[in-house]
Amino acid sequence: MMEKQLSKNGAQALFDSQFWIEMSQRDIAEFQLWQERLCMPFNVFHEAITNALGRPVYTHEFGLNWEGLKKEFLGELPTPTLQDIIELIPEEKRIIIKL
């Protein structure tokens, strides 16, 4: 996995180059998962990680379960249940509406 972290200028240069256009969804997800700085539009990464993991990835998972996403990508963790994903949100901040 990528270990060298890009500088702010390096990440911006990659973003400007649109390097991801020729990459597979899996390669996009793998590259960005190991970079601390976003090097592409968030929606490109979000779609790629969703496709690579084969499940919906909710935006709160990026902030509350980054290491879990990496381990799931590597096959070191099973796919979380919806309950697992909901429980990432602190209970006092959860608002769930059942229809």
Secondary structure, DSSP 8 states (H G I E B T S, - for coil): ---S---HHHHHHHHHHTGGGGS-HHHHHHHHHT-SS--S-HHHHHHHHHHHHTS---HHHHHH-HHHHHHHHTTSS----HHHHHTTS-GGG------
